[in-house]
Amino acid sequence: MRFSGFRVIREALTGHKGWGPLWRDPAPKPEYDFVIIGGGGHGLATAYYLAKTFGRSRVAVLEKGWLGSGNIGRNTTIIRSNYLLPGNEPFYEFSMKLWENLEQETNFNSMVSQRGIINLIHTDAQRDAYRRRGNAMILAGADAELLSPDELRKKVPFLNYDNARFPIKGGLLQKRAGTARHDGVAWGYARGADTHGVDIIQNCEVTGMRIKSGKILGVETTKGYIAAGKVGVAVAGNSSRVMCMAGMRLPIESHVLQAFVSEGLKPVIPGVITFGAGHFYVSQSDKGGLVFGGDIDGYNSYAQRGNMPVVEDVLEGGMALMPMIGRARLLRSWGGIMDMSMDGSPIIDRTSIDGLYFNGGWCYGGFKATPASGYAFAHLLATDRSHETARAYRFDRFARGYLIDEKGVGAQPNLH
Ligand SMILES: Cc1cc2nc3c(=O)[nH]c(=O)nc-3n(C[C@H](O)[C@H](O)[C@H](O)COP(=O)(O)OP(=O)(O)OC[C@H]3O[C@@H](n4cnc5c(N)ncnc54)[C@H](O)[C@@H]3O)c2cc1C
């Protein structure tokens, strides 16, 4: 079933009786060539590109809950490619290009909106750092503009420019960045994967891995044993728990990150804005809610809910940046589990177990990576070679010391 404007009109005139489910609900088969553990954005995108681009059949996605129950449905929806380091920027720019064509590719309205992102500058040193970052972005084929305070005031007049403690001295703008409807991205990839024959099996938790003589044979699940030629793990906040089933310890810690949404307001914020003197960022959803967030909760946890000290910290950041936010009422908040890697950058790699592949360590930046992560992981699963933009994302960088430390804070996952 193809979606189109014509189809919407036809259904409107005939009582909306022609819409079917977006994907099938199959029982698991005893064996697949490829089993992807985790039906989040990355797992679904991987299955989609495996089937569609790399022409692989007999692919299954196993999801322990429902599609969208993990971080893909919990993030603050920001997509961007404003990275500095050569290991990161080409990968995120590749992702940005895939975002730009995603809705045509999957024939699904994922509400990709290139409304821009502005990183605010508060000191002269920060201006130098952002100028360097902007140049690195342009060299990698992305777009970047340095804004003066006057240009910024015209675009976002409501900020607290003359705050004595955090004066705003300019901003780094990426116009092609923006937001996308997070669960719509999961649904679009799920529908696309299903159309290409992928079995998406919900409420099917992987509880163990069958490994013999250093090779993976299949996975134990709550719906029985499923044999697999290759197994790809893409379980975001549960990475350490799932890889533990294969006897592997990861350079990853799990932390909670919270998100907040205000009551619906008239359009006020044109794009995404990040505070440069504290951890606070904000955008406005199409329904009008201000969507914002800040730091992780600061201690390890697998609970998908947040704690009060960070609520206070995030709201303080908001008040310092745009005091008008104090007039808005908070509608809801929630938490998700981040798999924080030691250098803040992800891992897409083979493992020491033949046929077992890993994708994770996305910290709190994995939503924007969804298309490229899926593509690169599918490339690795299909060809056993890293995609050209993901070559740096290997396990051995931690042993060899070639960290991709975008923030420059060292091996401290709680700071990335
Ligand atoms: C509050 C918050 C704000 C964020 N904001 C942004 C942002 O603005 N921009 C950005 O780029 N990133 C953001 N992120 C990060 C981003 O959401 C994640 O990095 C990304 O979604 C992780 O990949 P995923 O979609 O595949 O994860 P998930 O959706 O978590 O998918 C993993 C899936 O694996 C399943 N699973 C786990 N264990 C098993 C098992 N044993 N068997 C079967 N299935 C299993 C889980 O149920 C889950 O559905 C944010 C995250 C949070 C929580």
The ligand as an SDF file (V2000), in Angstrom:
LIG
                    3D

 53 58  0  0  0  0  0  0  0  0999 V2000
   15.5330   11.7720   26.6880 C   0  0  0  0  0  0  0  0  0  0  0  0
   16.3770   11.4510   25.4870 C   0  0  0  0  0  0  0  0  0  0  0  0
   16.6600   12.4640   24.5670 C   0  0  0  0  0  0  0  0  0  0  0  0
   17.4400   12.1830   23.4490 C   0  0  0  0  0  0  0  0  0  0  0  0
   17.6080   13.1490   22.5060 N   0  0  0  0  0  0  0  0  0  0  0  0
   18.2710   12.8950   21.3630 C   0  0  0  0  0  0  0  0  0  0  0  0
   18.3260   13.8720   20.3260 C   0  0  0  0  0  0  0  0  0  0  0  0
   17.7180   14.9390   20.4200 O   0  0  0  0  0  0  0  0  0  0  0  0
   19.0490   13.5830   19.2110 N   0  0  0  0  0  0  0  0  0  0  0  0
   19.7140   12.4180   19.0780 C   0  0  0  0  0  0  0  0  0  0  0  0
   20.3990   12.2390   18.0830 O   0  0  0  0  0  0  0  0  0  0  0  0
   19.6280   11.4260   20.0260 N   0  0  0  0  0  0  0  0  0  0  0  0
   18.8980   11.6390   21.1470 C   0  0  0  0  0  0  0  0  0  0  0  0
   18.7730   10.6490   22.1050 N   0  0  0  0  0  0  0  0  0  0  0  0
   19.4750    9.3630   21.9190 C   0  0  0  0  0  0  0  0  0  0  0  0
   18.7450    8.4070   20.9940 C   0  0  0  0  0  0  0  0  0  0  0  0
   17.3900    8.3360   21.3200 O   0  0  0  0  0  0  0  0  0  0  0  0
   19.3970    7.0160   21.0880 C   0  0  0  0  0  0  0  0  0  0  0  0
   20.7960    7.1190   20.9710 O   0  0  0  0  0  0  0  0  0  0  0  0
   18.9140    6.0760   19.9860 C   0  0  0  0  0  0  0  0  0  0  0  0
   17.5120    6.1290   19.8740 O   0  0  0  0  0  0  0  0  0  0  0  0
   19.3700    4.6530   20.3090 C   0  0  0  0  0  0  0  0  0  0  0  0
   19.1090    3.7380   19.2690 O   0  0  0  0  0  0  0  0  0  0  0  0
   17.7380    2.9220   19.0720 P   0  0  0  0  0  0  0  0  0  0  0  0
   16.7320    3.8490   18.4780 O   0  0  0  0  0  0  0  0  0  0  0  0
   17.9920    1.7300   18.2630 O   0  0  0  0  0  0  0  0  0  0  0  0
   17.3790    2.5530   20.5620 O   0  0  0  0  0  0  0  0  0  0  0  0
   16.0630    1.9010   21.2320 P   0  0  0  0  0  0  0  0  0  0  0  0
   14.8230    2.5220   20.6720 O   0  0  0  0  0  0  0  0  0  0  0  0
   16.2630    1.9630   22.6780 O   0  0  0  0  0  0  0  0  0  0  0  0
   16.1430    0.4380   20.6670 O   0  0  0  0  0  0  0  0  0  0  0  0
   16.7160   -0.6710   21.3300 C   0  0  0  0  0  0  0  0  0  0  0  0
   15.6400   -1.7180   21.4660 C   0  0  0  0  0  0  0  0  0  0  0  0
   16.2130   -2.9360   21.9360 O   0  0  0  0  0  0  0  0  0  0  0  0
   15.2310   -3.5900   22.6800 C   0  0  0  0  0  0  0  0  0  0  0  0
   15.8530   -4.6310   23.5000 N   0  0  0  0  0  0  0  0  0  0  0  0
   16.6640   -4.4570   24.5730 C   0  0  0  0  0  0  0  0  0  0  0  0
   17.0280   -5.6560   25.0720 N   0  0  0  0  0  0  0  0  0  0  0  0
   16.4440   -6.5930   24.2990 C   0  0  0  0  0  0  0  0  0  0  0  0
   16.4410   -8.0100   24.3230 C   0  0  0  0  0  0  0  0  0  0  0  0
   17.0910   -8.6890   25.2330 N   0  0  0  0  0  0  0  0  0  0  0  0
   15.7120   -8.6560   23.3600 N   0  0  0  0  0  0  0  0  0  0  0  0
   15.0260   -7.9890   22.4180 C   0  0  0  0  0  0  0  0  0  0  0  0
   14.9940   -6.6390   22.3650 N   0  0  0  0  0  0  0  0  0  0  0  0
   15.7000   -5.9540   23.2890 C   0  0  0  0  0  0  0  0  0  0  0  0
   14.5830   -2.4770   23.4960 C   0  0  0  0  0  0  0  0  0  0  0  0
   13.2960   -2.8390   23.9820 O   0  0  0  0  0  0  0  0  0  0  0  0
   14.5580   -1.3460   22.4810 C   0  0  0  0  0  0  0  0  0  0  0  0
   13.3060   -1.2360   21.8300 O   0  0  0  0  0  0  0  0  0  0  0  0
   17.9850   10.8780   23.2400 C   0  0  0  0  0  0  0  0  0  0  0  0
   17.6620    9.8690   24.1570 C   0  0  0  0  0  0  0  0  0  0  0  0
   16.8450   10.1370   25.2580 C   0  0  0  0  0  0  0  0  0  0  0  0
   16.4650    9.0350   26.2110 C   0  0  0  0  0  0  0  0  0  0  0  0
  1  2  1  0
  2  3  1  0
  2 52  2  0
  3  4  2  0
  4  5  1  0
  4 50  1  0
  5  6  2  0
  6  7  1  0
  6 13  1  0
  7  8  2  0
  7  9  1  0
  9 10  1  0
 10 11  2  0
 10 12  1  0
 12 13  2  0
 13 14  1  0
 14 15  1  0
 14 50  1  0
 15 16  1  0
 16 17  1  0
 16 18  1  0
 18 19  1  0
 18 20  1  0
 20 21  1  0
 20 22  1  0
 22 23  1  0
 23 24  1  0
 24 25  2  0
 24 26  1  0
 24 27  1  0
 27 28  1  0
 28 29  2  0
 28 30  1  0
 28 31  1  0
 31 32  1  0
 32 33  1  0
 33 34  1  0
 33 48  1  0
 34 35  1  0
 35 36  1  0
 35 46  1  0
 36 37  1  0
 36 45  1  0
 37 38  2  0
 38 39  1  0
 39 40  1  0
 39 45  2  0
 40 41  1  0
 40 42  2  0
 42 43  1  0
 43 44  2  0
 44 45  1  0
 46 47  1  0
 46 48  1  0
 48 49  1  0
 50 51  2  0
 51 52  1  0
 52 53  1  0
M  END
$$$$
